Amino acid sequence: MSMDTADNILSATDLHREFQTTEGTLPVLRGVTLEVKKGQMAVVTGASGVGKSTLLHLLGGLDRPNTGDISIGRHLLGTMSETDLARFRNQRVGFVFQFHYLLSDFTALENVMIPMFLADKPHREAVERGELLLESVGLIDRKTHRPHELSGGEQQRVAVARALANDPDIVLADEPSGNLDTGTGRKLHDLLIRLNSENSTSFLIATHNRELADTCRQEFVMAGGRLAEN
């Protein structure tokens, strides 16, 4: 299974993460190791509450492990300051969550452009790329609409376009169709598959959806705080 590590877009080694609760220490991850190759579409499956979201937060630099190493490309996240890590997240990692987290006062196009503004991209470049991304997710005709004027599926497609704004090394998606009905969720899955196929965008998706998992080349199953490749 293992290939040259130069082919990895994402690597994690022996990740542990525990949380302090009123009843003591709660271990969530107990030595997670995984590799995702460039251009791969991989999924993490497992029962609710086993730590899939915790894992994605660590892999994307939204949280730090108690122990263990994470690399995206050749960049070791654990060596970065909070400021450098925030900049790296914005420029090199895309996120899609179960809830879209679009800013309600901004149009679809403006929401897609925000990561580019944070990366100091010129306004014209941000507009052009934002429109290109909205076109790629089938929403160019909705670019001036605000989130409340969009359906749930459209909101998630805008969120996908926003995740791709800075041409990230990898997109991490946490139950991206969890709030959508079956038909709308299937359309979102088809979109992710197409983006992976056409653009070789690397994805790691946490999902309960068996149909989506079966379309991915690589599946990791989480149980007991550990991962096994299916």
N, C-alpha and C positions, 0 to 999 in steps of 0.2 A: 504494500500500500504506500509506503513512504517513498517520496521522491527527493531529489536534491532540494535542500531548504531554500535555494535561490528561487524556486518555483512558488514558494509560499507567499501569499499576500498577507496572511494572518497566521500567527503562531502563538500558542499559549502553552506554558509548561508548569505543571504542578500548582495550579491555582487553588488557594484556600481563602475562603471568606466567611467570617463569622460575625454575628451581631450580638450586642449586649441587650438583654431584655430584663424585665423586672424579675423574671424567674431564672436568670443566669445567662450563660453563653449559649447562643443558638448557632451551631455550625450549619452553613448552607452549602458551600462548595468544599469538597474534601479531597482535593488533588485532581483538578480537571486539566487535561492536556488535549490539545487539538491542533490540527493544521488545515487551513483552507488554501487551496491553490489559486493562482491568478486565473480569473475568468470563470471560476467555479460558482455554481449555485448550490449551496449547502443548507441543510435544515437541522435544527435542534428540536427534537420532539420529547415528550414526557408529560406526566400528569401535571395538573395545575398545582402550583406551590412547590415544585421541586427545585426551583432556582434558575429557570431559563432566563427570566428578566435580569436577575442578579448577574448572571454570566454575561449577557449582552452589555449591561452597563459597565462591567469591568473591561470587556474587550474594546469598547468604544471610548474608554477613558473618562466616563461619567462618574466612575467610582474607582477606588484602588483596592487591590487584593491585600489581605494580610500578609501573604507570602506568595511567591510565584512570579513568573515573567511573562510579559505580553509584548509581541512585536507586530507592527504593521509595516509591511515592506522591510526595510532595514532599520526601522526606527524603534527603539526600545522605550516603551511608554514609562516604565518605572524610573528612568533617569531624568524625566522632564519636570520642570517646575510647573506650578499650577498655571501660570501665565502661558508658558510654552505649550502646555498640554491643551489649553483652551484654544489656542491658535491652530494647533495640529488637528484637533477635532473638527474645527470649522472647515479646514482646507482639505483634509485627507479622509474624513469619515462621514458618510451619510447616515442619517437616522430616519426610520419610519416607525412610528409607534401605533398602538391600537387606537388611540385618539389622535386626531390629525394635528392638534396644537397650532393651527393657523391663527394668525393675529387678526382679530375680527374687524379692525378699522382699516385694514389694507386689502387691496384687490388681490386676485389670484396671482397676477403678474408680480405685484410688489412683494407678496409673500415668497415667491420663488427667488426674487432678486436679493432678499435680505442677506443670505449667507455670502453673496458676492460683495455686497457693500461692506460687510464685516471683514472681508479679505482685501478691501481697498481696490476692488476692480473699478475701472472707469464706468461711468453711468451708461454710456452708449453700449459698451460691451455687455454690461449686465442686462440691459433691455434686450439686446439681440439674442443673447443666450437664453434669457428667461422665456422669450417668445418661441425660440426653437424647442425648448424643453416642453413648454405647454403644448406645442404642436405634436411633439412625440408622444404625449400621453392623451392626445385627442381633445384638448381643451383650449385651443387657441381662440375659439369663438367665445370663450367665457373669461377671457383675460381681465376684463374690467369688473367682473362680478366679485362681490365680497363673500366670505365663507357662508354667511347665512342665506345667500342666494343660490348656493350650490347644494346638490344632493350629497348624501353620505359618501357614495362612491366617487363623486367628483371631488369632494374634499380630500379624500385619500389619494386620488391621482395627483392633485396639486401638491400634496405632501411628498409624494414620490418624486415629482419634478424638483421640488425644493431640495430633497436629499441628494439629487444629482447635480446641483447648481455648480459646485466647484470641481466637478469631475473627480469624485473621491476615489481612493484606492479600493474601498469596499463600502457597501451599504449594509447596515445592520437593521433588520426589520423585526419588531416584536409584536407578534400576533396582528399583522397589518390588516387582516380581514376580519378581526374578532368582533367588530361592531357592525359588520355588514351582513345583509341577508345572503343566502346561498348563491343566487344568481349574480349579484353584484360582486360578491367575494370572488367568484370564479373569473369574472372579467378582470379584477385586479390581479389575480394570480397569472392570468394570460399576459397581462401587461408586464409583470416582472419577468416572466419567462422570455418574452420578446426582447426586452431591454438587455437581458443577459445574452441572448442569442445574437442580436444585431450589433451590440456594442461591447460584448465581452465584459460587461459590468459584473464585478464579483459581489455575490450576495451571501449573507448568512441570516437565515430566517428562523425565528422561534415560532412554532405553530402547533396547534392541535389538529390542523386540517390534514387528513390522511391523503386526500386527493392531491393537494399541493406537495406534500412530502414525497409522494410517489413519482412526481415529475422531476425531482432533484437528483443529481448524480450521487450526492454524498449525504448521508443521514447520520446524525449523532443522537443517541437516545440517552436522556438524563434520568438517573434514578439514584437515590441514596447519596446525592451530592457528587456523583461521578458521571463520566461520560463513557459510553461504549459506541463504537462505530457499527452501524447496522449493515 
